[in-house]
Amino acid sequence: MHNHWIIDLNFEEDENRTACTATLNGFSAPGVKGVGIARRNPDDSPDSTIGEELAAARACSNLAHELINKAASGIETRTHEAAHLIF
């Protein structure tokens, strides 16, 4: 069996913040997504690249935690015991 999941990153920006949503797409991809936000310090000059990188990193980190939670829930459903997954 071969699965291929793609992480799709979508950004929304204004002059003070960048938000990113990370969504998994692909055959049998679990229905989870992650969200990350980067806020610009008012004393800093605008740089959309830095905001996107930070927001994307936070969204992917959140996505990873959501995947672990989904896996733990699946384990608990099958074993009827608490799952102890470490991230």
Backbone as XML, in Angstrom:
<?xml version="1.0"?>
<chain id="A" units="angstrom">
  <residue number="1" name="MET">
    <atom name="N" x="0.845" y="-1.167" z="0.000"/>
    <atom name="CA" x="0.000" y="0.000" z="0.000"/>
    <atom name="C" x="0.901" y="1.245" z="0.000"/>
  </residue>
  <residue number="2" name="HIS">
    <atom name="N" x="0.483" y="2.236" z="-0.751"/>
    <atom name="CA" x="1.239" y="3.482" z="-0.846"/>
    <atom name="C" x="0.289" y="4.656" z="-0.665"/>
  </residue>
  <residue number="3" name="ASN">
    <atom name="N" x="0.563" y="5.463" z="0.321"/>
    <atom name="CA" x="-0.214" y="6.679" z="0.536"/>
    <atom name="C" x="0.670" y="7.880" z="0.275"/>
  </residue>
  <residue number="4" name="HIS">
    <atom name="N" x="0.076" y="8.946" z="-0.186"/>
    <atom name="CA" x="0.805" y="10.187" z="-0.442"/>
    <atom name="C" x="-0.053" y="11.330" z="0.049"/>
  </residue>
  <residue number="5" name="TRP">
    <atom name="N" x="0.429" y="12.014" z="1.076"/>
    <atom name="CA" x="-0.293" y="13.163" z="1.607"/>
    <atom name="C" x="0.473" y="14.426" z="1.254"/>
  </residue>
  <residue number="6" name="ILE">
    <atom name="N" x="-0.252" y="15.464" z="1.002"/>
    <atom name="CA" x="0.332" y="16.762" z="0.672"/>
    <atom name="C" x="-0.136" y="17.770" z="1.722"/>
  </residue>
  <residue number="7" name="ILE">
    <atom name="N" x="0.794" y="18.561" z="2.234"/>
    <atom name="CA" x="0.425" y="19.629" z="3.161"/>
    <atom name="C" x="0.214" y="20.895" z="2.351"/>
  </residue>
  <residue number="8" name="ASP">
    <atom name="N" x="-0.980" y="21.418" z="2.431"/>
    <atom name="CA" x="-1.342" y="22.652" z="1.727"/>
    <atom name="C" x="-1.312" y="23.790" z="2.735"/>
  </residue>
  <residue number="9" name="LEU">
    <atom name="N" x="-0.506" y="24.824" z="2.454"/>
    <atom name="CA" x="-0.406" y="25.980" z="3.336"/>
    <atom name="C" x="-1.119" y="27.162" z="2.703"/>
  </residue>
  <residue number="10" name="ASN">
    <atom name="N" x="-2.073" y="27.725" z="3.414"/>
    <atom name="CA" x="-2.808" y="28.911" z="2.952"/>
    <atom name="C" x="-2.566" y="30.050" z="3.933"/>
  </residue>
  <residue number="11" name="PHE">
    <atom name="N" x="-2.283" y="31.220" z="3.384"/>
    <atom name="CA" x="-1.936" y="32.377" z="4.196"/>
    <atom name="C" x="-2.974" y="33.486" z="4.064"/>
  </residue>
  <residue number="12" name="GLU">
    <atom name="N" x="-3.164" y="34.195" z="5.165"/>
    <atom name="CA" x="-3.943" y="35.426" z="5.186"/>
    <atom name="C" x="-3.086" y="36.447" z="5.923"/>
  </residue>
  <residue number="13" name="GLU">
    <atom name="N" x="-2.897" y="37.596" z="5.290"/>
    <atom name="CA" x="-2.023" y="38.602" z="5.886"/>
    <atom name="C" x="-2.699" y="39.963" z="5.943"/>
  </residue>
  <residue number="14" name="ASP">
    <atom name="N" x="-2.352" y="40.711" z="6.962"/>
    <atom name="CA" x="-2.651" y="42.135" z="7.003"/>
    <atom name="C" x="-1.369" y="42.823" z="7.453"/>
  </residue>
  <residue number="15" name="GLU">
    <atom name="N" x="-1.420" y="44.083" z="7.754"/>
    <atom name="CA" x="-0.182" y="44.804" z="8.059"/>
    <atom name="C" x="0.443" y="44.428" z="9.400"/>
  </residue>
  <residue number="16" name="ASN">
    <atom name="N" x="-0.306" y="43.748" z="10.269"/>
    <atom name="CA" x="0.210" y="43.417" z="11.602"/>
    <atom name="C" x="0.373" y="41.934" z="11.891"/>
  </residue>
  <residue number="17" name="ARG">
    <atom name="N" x="-0.225" y="41.080" z="11.072"/>
    <atom name="CA" x="-0.138" y="39.647" z="11.374"/>
    <atom name="C" x="-0.237" y="38.813" z="10.114"/>
  </residue>
  <residue number="18" name="THR">
    <atom name="N" x="0.274" y="37.593" z="10.215"/>
    <atom name="CA" x="0.140" y="36.599" z="9.154"/>
    <atom name="C" x="-0.444" y="35.349" z="9.782"/>
  </residue>
  <residue number="19" name="ALA">
    <atom name="N" x="-1.495" y="34.821" z="9.202"/>
    <atom name="CA" x="-2.105" y="33.575" z="9.661"/>
    <atom name="C" x="-1.893" y="32.520" z="8.594"/>
  </residue>
  <residue number="20" name="CYS">
    <atom name="N" x="-1.669" y="31.295" z="9.033"/>
    <atom name="CA" x="-1.473" y="30.185" z="8.104"/>
    <atom name="C" x="-2.322" y="29.004" z="8.560"/>
  </residue>
  <residue number="21" name="THR">
    <atom name="N" x="-2.958" y="28.350" z="7.601"/>
    <atom name="CA" x="-3.678" y="27.107" z="7.854"/>
    <atom name="C" x="-2.981" y="26.005" z="7.074"/>
  </residue>
  <residue number="22" name="ALA">
    <atom name="N" x="-2.587" y="24.940" z="7.776"/>
    <atom name="CA" x="-1.945" y="23.786" z="7.160"/>
    <atom name="C" x="-2.971" y="22.655" z="7.101"/>
  </residue>
  <residue number="23" name="THR">
    <atom name="N" x="-3.258" y="22.188" z="5.896"/>
    <atom name="CA" x="-4.267" y="21.155" z="5.690"/>
    <atom name="C" x="-3.640" y="19.971" z="4.959"/>
  </residue>
  <residue number="24" name="LEU">
    <atom name="N" x="-3.969" y="18.757" z="5.417"/>
    <atom name="CA" x="-3.498" y="17.557" z="4.720"/>
    <atom name="C" x="-4.478" y="17.194" z="3.623"/>
  </residue>
  <residue number="25" name="ASN">
    <atom name="N" x="-3.950" y="16.916" z="2.443"/>
    <atom name="CA" x="-4.760" y="16.468" z="1.314"/>
    <atom name="C" x="-4.163" y="15.180" z="0.766"/>
  </residue>
  <residue number="26" name="GLY">
    <atom name="N" x="-5.007" y="14.361" z="0.207"/>
    <atom name="CA" x="-4.565" y="13.121" z="-0.402"/>
    <atom name="C" x="-5.483" y="11.979" z="-0.025"/>
  </residue>
  <residue number="27" name="PHE">
    <atom name="N" x="-5.340" y="10.881" z="-0.772"/>
    <atom name="CA" x="-6.164" y="9.699" z="-0.529"/>
    <atom name="C" x="-5.935" y="9.213" z="0.896"/>
  </residue>
  <residue number="28" name="SER">
    <atom name="N" x="-6.962" y="9.037" z="1.630"/>
    <atom name="CA" x="-7.000" y="8.560" z="3.018"/>
    <atom name="C" x="-6.309" y="9.496" z="4.003"/>
  </residue>
  <residue number="29" name="ALA">
    <atom name="N" x="-6.065" y="10.739" z="3.619"/>
    <atom name="CA" x="-5.489" y="11.696" z="4.567"/>
    <atom name="C" x="-6.505" y="11.984" z="5.664"/>
  </residue>
  <residue number="30" name="PRO">
    <atom name="N" x="-6.056" y="11.985" z="6.917"/>
    <atom name="CA" x="-7.004" y="12.270" z="8.002"/>
    <atom name="C" x="-7.480" y="13.714" z="7.932"/>
  </residue>
  <residue number="31" name="GLY">
    <atom name="N" x="-8.660" y="13.943" z="8.393"/>
    <atom name="CA" x="-9.246" y="15.277" z="8.323"/>
    <atom name="C" x="-8.782" y="16.168" z="9.464"/>
  </residue>
  <residue number="32" name="VAL">
    <atom name="N" x="-7.515" y="16.533" z="9.433"/>
    <atom name="CA" x="-6.991" y="17.431" z="10.459"/>
    <atom name="C" x="-6.337" y="18.635" z="9.781"/>
  </residue>
  <residue number="33" name="LYS">
    <atom name="N" x="-6.276" y="19.719" z="10.531"/>
    <atom name="CA" x="-5.577" y="20.900" z="10.036"/>
    <atom name="C" x="-4.925" y="21.596" z="11.209"/>
  </residue>
  <residue number="34" name="GLY">
    <atom name="N" x="-3.928" y="22.397" z="10.902"/>
    <atom name="CA" x="-3.232" y="23.162" z="11.925"/>
    <atom name="C" x="-3.301" y="24.641" z="11.600"/>
  </residue>
  <residue number="35" name="VAL">
    <atom name="N" x="-3.227" y="25.454" z="12.623"/>
    <atom name="CA" x="-3.295" y="26.899" z="12.448"/>
    <atom name="C" x="-2.110" y="27.535" z="13.166"/>
  </residue>
  <residue number="36" name="GLY">
    <atom name="N" x="-1.506" y="28.528" z="12.518"/>
    <atom name="CA" x="-0.413" y="29.266" z="13.128"/>
    <atom name="C" x="-0.531" y="30.741" z="12.815"/>
  </residue>
  <residue number="37" name="ILE">
    <atom name="N" x="-0.112" y="31.564" z="13.748"/>
    <atom name="CA" x="-0.188" y="33.018" z="13.571"/>
    <atom name="C" x="1.150" y="33.640" z="13.954"/>
  </residue>
  <residue number="38" name="ALA">
    <atom name="N" x="1.576" y="34.613" z="13.161"/>
    <atom name="CA" x="2.752" y="35.419" z="13.475"/>
    <atom name="C" x="2.303" y="36.875" z="13.553"/>
  </residue>
  <residue number="39" name="ARG">
    <atom name="N" x="2.744" y="37.546" z="14.590"/>
    <atom name="CA" x="2.402" y="38.966" z="14.755"/>
    <atom name="C" x="3.678" y="39.795" z="14.641"/>
  </residue>
  <residue number="40" name="ARG">
    <atom name="N" x="3.570" y="40.894" z="13.936"/>
    <atom name="CA" x="4.713" y="41.783" z="13.754"/>
    <atom name="C" x="4.791" y="42.767" z="14.914"/>
  </residue>
  <residue number="41" name="ASN">
    <atom name="N" x="5.992" y="42.917" z="15.443"/>
    <atom name="CA" x="6.236" y="43.937" z="16.450"/>
    <atom name="C" x="6.064" y="45.296" z="15.771"/>
  </residue>
  <residue number="42" name="PRO">
    <atom name="N" x="5.312" y="46.206" z="16.346"/>
    <atom name="CA" x="5.091" y="47.511" z="15.702"/>
    <atom name="C" x="6.387" y="48.280" z="15.413"/>
  </residue>
  <residue number="43" name="ASP">
    <atom name="N" x="7.459" y="47.982" z="16.133"/>
    <atom name="CA" x="8.740" y="48.659" z="15.907"/>
    <atom name="C" x="9.523" y="48.068" z="14.732"/>
  </residue>
  <residue number="44" name="ASP">
    <atom name="N" x="9.115" y="46.887" z="14.239"/>
    <atom name="CA" x="9.811" y="46.232" z="13.139"/>
    <atom name="C" x="9.249" y="46.676" z="11.797"/>
  </residue>
  <residue number="45" name="SER">
    <atom name="N" x="10.103" y="46.686" z="10.792"/>
    <atom name="CA" x="9.621" y="46.991" z="9.441"/>
    <atom name="C" x="8.907" y="45.756" z="8.887"/>
  </residue>
  <residue number="46" name="PRO">
    <atom name="N" x="7.897" y="45.955" z="8.049"/>
    <atom name="CA" x="7.156" y="44.814" z="7.494"/>
    <atom name="C" x="8.052" y="43.915" z="6.649"/>
  </residue>
  <residue number="47" name="ASP">
    <atom name="N" x="7.914" y="42.606" z="6.822"/>
    <atom name="CA" x="8.624" y="41.611" z="6.017"/>
    <atom name="C" x="7.721" y="40.388" z="5.920"/>
  </residue>
  <residue number="48" name="SER">
    <atom name="N" x="7.001" y="40.274" z="4.814"/>
    <atom name="CA" x="6.016" y="39.192" z="4.685"/>
    <atom name="C" x="6.666" y="37.819" z="4.695"/>
  </residue>
  <residue number="49" name="THR">
    <atom name="N" x="7.923" y="37.710" z="4.233"/>
    <atom name="CA" x="8.600" y="36.408" z="4.211"/>
    <atom name="C" x="8.780" y="35.860" z="5.617"/>
  </residue>
  <residue number="50" name="ILE">
    <atom name="N" x="9.235" y="36.688" z="6.533"/>
    <atom name="CA" x="9.445" y="36.236" z="7.907"/>
    <atom name="C" x="8.113" y="35.850" z="8.549"/>
  </residue>
  <residue number="51" name="GLY">
    <atom name="N" x="7.084" y="36.658" z="8.345"/>
    <atom name="CA" x="5.767" y="36.336" z="8.895"/>
    <atom name="C" x="5.226" y="35.026" z="8.354"/>
  </residue>
  <residue number="52" name="GLU">
    <atom name="N" x="5.399" y="34.796" z="7.052"/>
    <atom name="CA" x="4.920" y="33.542" z="6.460"/>
    <atom name="C" x="5.697" y="32.345" z="6.997"/>
  </residue>
  <residue number="53" name="GLU">
    <atom name="N" x="7.019" y="32.485" z="7.126"/>
    <atom name="CA" x="7.823" y="31.370" z="7.638"/>
    <atom name="C" x="7.425" y="31.008" z="9.059"/>
  </residue>
  <residue number="54" name="LEU">
    <atom name="N" x="7.266" y="32.010" z="9.902"/>
    <atom name="CA" x="6.906" y="31.751" z="11.288"/>
    <atom name="C" x="5.488" y="31.202" z="11.410"/>
  </residue>
  <residue number="55" name="ALA">
    <atom name="N" x="4.545" y="31.788" z="10.693"/>
    <atom name="CA" x="3.164" y="31.297" z="10.729"/>
    <atom name="C" x="3.079" y="29.872" z="10.192"/>
  </residue>
  <residue number="56" name="ALA">
    <atom name="N" x="3.821" y="29.566" z="9.112"/>
    <atom name="CA" x="3.820" y="28.216" z="8.541"/>
    <atom name="C" x="4.417" y="27.210" z="9.519"/>
  </residue>
  <residue number="57" name="ALA">
    <atom name="N" x="5.507" y="27.576" z="10.171"/>
    <atom name="CA" x="6.128" y="26.680" z="11.155"/>
    <atom name="C" x="5.154" y="26.383" z="12.293"/>
  </residue>
  <residue number="58" name="ARG">
    <atom name="N" x="4.476" y="27.408" z="12.758"/>
    <atom name="CA" x="3.513" y="27.208" z="13.844"/>
    <atom name="C" x="2.318" y="26.377" z="13.387"/>
  </residue>
  <residue number="59" name="ALA">
    <atom name="N" x="1.862" y="26.580" z="12.161"/>
    <atom name="CA" x="0.734" y="25.794" z="11.636"/>
    <atom name="C" x="1.130" y="24.330" z="11.477"/>
  </residue>
  <residue number="60" name="CYS">
    <atom name="N" x="2.341" y="24.072" z="10.984"/>
    <atom name="CA" x="2.803" y="22.686" z="10.818"/>
    <atom name="C" x="3.003" y="22.012" z="12.167"/>
  </residue>
  <residue number="61" name="SER">
    <atom name="N" x="3.500" y="22.755" z="13.155"/>
    <atom name="CA" x="3.641" y="22.213" z="14.502"/>
    <atom name="C" x="2.273" y="21.858" z="15.076"/>
  </residue>
  <residue number="62" name="ASN">
    <atom name="N" x="1.302" y="22.748" z="14.886"/>
    <atom name="CA" x="-0.054" y="22.485" z="15.355"/>
    <atom name="C" x="-0.654" y="21.284" z="14.631"/>
  </residue>
  <residue number="63" name="LEU">
    <atom name="N" x="-0.383" y="21.176" z="13.320"/>
    <atom name="CA" x="-0.852" y="20.032" z="12.535"/>
    <atom name="C" x="-0.268" y="18.731" z="13.091"/>
  </residue>
  <residue number="64" name="ALA">
    <atom name="N" x="1.014" y="18.740" z="13.419"/>
    <atom name="CA" x="1.658" y="17.545" z="13.984"/>
    <atom name="C" x="0.989" y="17.133" z="15.295"/>
  </residue>
  <residue number="65" name="HIS">
    <atom name="N" x="0.693" y="18.094" z="16.148"/>
    <atom name="CA" x="0.016" y="17.778" z="17.400"/>
    <atom name="C" x="-1.390" y="17.230" z="17.157"/>
  </residue>
  <residue number="66" name="GLU">
    <atom name="N" x="-2.085" y="17.776" z="16.184"/>
    <atom name="CA" x="-3.421" y="17.271" z="15.853"/>
    <atom name="C" x="-3.353" y="15.829" z="15.342"/>
  </residue>
  <residue number="67" name="LEU">
    <atom name="N" x="-2.332" y="15.514" z="14.544"/>
    <atom name="CA" x="-2.160" y="14.138" z="14.056"/>
    <atom name="C" x="-1.874" y="13.178" z="15.209"/>
  </residue>
  <residue number="68" name="ILE">
    <atom name="N" x="-1.040" y="13.604" z="16.147"/>
    <atom name="CA" x="-0.753" y="12.759" z="17.316"/>
    <atom name="C" x="-2.011" y="12.537" z="18.135"/>
  </residue>
  <residue number="69" name="ASN">
    <atom name="N" x="-2.797" y="13.588" z="18.334"/>
    <atom name="CA" x="-4.054" y="13.443" z="19.080"/>
    <atom name="C" x="-5.006" y="12.489" z="18.370"/>
  </residue>
  <residue number="70" name="LYS">
    <atom name="N" x="-5.058" y="12.577" z="17.043"/>
    <atom name="CA" x="-5.933" y="11.675" z="16.273"/>
    <atom name="C" x="-5.459" y="10.225" z="16.395"/>
  </residue>
  <residue number="71" name="ALA">
    <atom name="N" x="-4.148" y="10.025" z="16.325"/>
    <atom name="CA" x="-3.600" y="8.674" z="16.476"/>
    <atom name="C" x="-3.878" y="8.135" z="17.882"/>
  </residue>
  <residue number="72" name="ALA">
    <atom name="N" x="-3.697" y="8.970" z="18.896"/>
    <atom name="CA" x="-3.961" y="8.543" z="20.269"/>
    <atom name="C" x="-5.424" y="8.152" z="20.441"/>
  </residue>
  <residue number="73" name="SER">
    <atom name="N" x="-6.308" y="8.924" z="19.850"/>
    <atom name="CA" x="-7.731" y="8.605" z="19.933"/>
    <atom name="C" x="-8.022" y="7.250" z="19.277"/>
  </residue>
  <residue number="74" name="GLY">
    <atom name="N" x="-7.389" y="7.001" z="18.127"/>
    <atom name="CA" x="-7.563" y="5.707" z="17.458"/>
    <atom name="C" x="-7.048" y="4.550" z="18.294"/>
  </residue>
  <residue number="75" name="ILE">
    <atom name="N" x="-5.917" y="4.741" z="18.944"/>
    <atom name="CA" x="-5.362" y="3.697" z="19.819"/>
    <atom name="C" x="-6.311" y="3.431" z="20.980"/>
  </residue>
  <residue number="76" name="GLU">
    <atom name="N" x="-6.807" y="4.503" z="21.589"/>
    <atom name="CA" x="-7.695" y="4.353" z="22.737"/>
    <atom name="C" x="-9.007" y="3.684" z="22.356"/>
  </residue>
  <residue number="77" name="THR">
    <atom name="N" x="-9.503" y="3.955" z="21.163"/>
    <atom name="CA" x="-10.732" y="3.317" z="20.695"/>
    <atom name="C" x="-10.533" y="1.810" z="20.546"/>
  </residue>
  <residue number="78" name="ARG">
    <atom name="N" x="-9.371" y="1.421" z="20.055"/>
    <atom name="CA" x="-9.098" y="-0.011" z="19.834"/>
    <atom name="C" x="-8.726" y="-0.752" z="21.106"/>
  </residue>
  <residue number="79" name="THR">
    <atom name="N" x="-7.938" y="-0.111" z="21.977"/>
    <atom name="CA" x="-7.435" y="-0.815" z="23.163"/>
    <atom name="C" x="-8.267" y="-0.580" z="24.410"/>
  </residue>
  <residue number="80" name="HIS">
    <atom name="N" x="-9.111" y="0.447" z="24.396"/>
    <atom name="CA" x="-9.908" y="0.841" z="25.563"/>
    <atom name="C" x="-9.011" y="1.202" z="26.748"/>
  </residue>
  <residue number="81" name="GLU">
    <atom name="N" x="-7.807" y="1.691" z="26.440"/>
    <atom name="CA" x="-6.862" y="2.164" z="27.453"/>
    <atom name="C" x="-6.287" y="3.492" z="26.994"/>
  </residue>
  <residue number="82" name="ALA">
    <atom name="N" x="-5.803" y="4.266" z="27.960"/>
    <atom name="CA" x="-5.211" y="5.558" z="27.627"/>
    <atom name="C" x="-3.927" y="5.365" z="26.817"/>
  </residue>
  <residue number="83" name="ALA">
    <atom name="N" x="-3.798" y="6.120" z="25.762"/>
    <atom name="CA" x="-2.585" y="6.086" z="24.937"/>
    <atom name="C" x="-1.577" y="7.057" z="25.521"/>
  </residue>
  <residue number="84" name="HIS">
    <atom name="N" x="-0.320" y="6.672" z="25.501"/>
    <atom name="CA" x="0.762" y="7.522" z="26.025"/>
    <atom name="C" x="1.759" y="7.760" z="24.899"/>
  </residue>
  <residue number="85" name="LEU">
    <atom name="N" x="1.437" y="8.712" z="24.036"/>
    <atom name="CA" x="2.304" y="9.041" z="22.907"/>
    <atom name="C" x="3.136" y="10.251" z="23.276"/>
  </residue>
  <residue number="86" name="ILE">
    <atom name="N" x="4.395" y="10.211" z="22.911"/>
    <atom name="CA" x="5.303" y="11.308" z="23.208"/>
    <atom name="C" x="5.620" y="12.047" z="21.920"/>
  </residue>
  <residue number="87" name="PHE">
    <atom name="N" x="5.609" y="13.345" z="22.003"/>
    <atom name="CA" x="5.939" y="14.164" z="20.847"/>
    <atom name="C" x="7.212" y="14.905" z="21.126"/>
  </residue>
</chain>
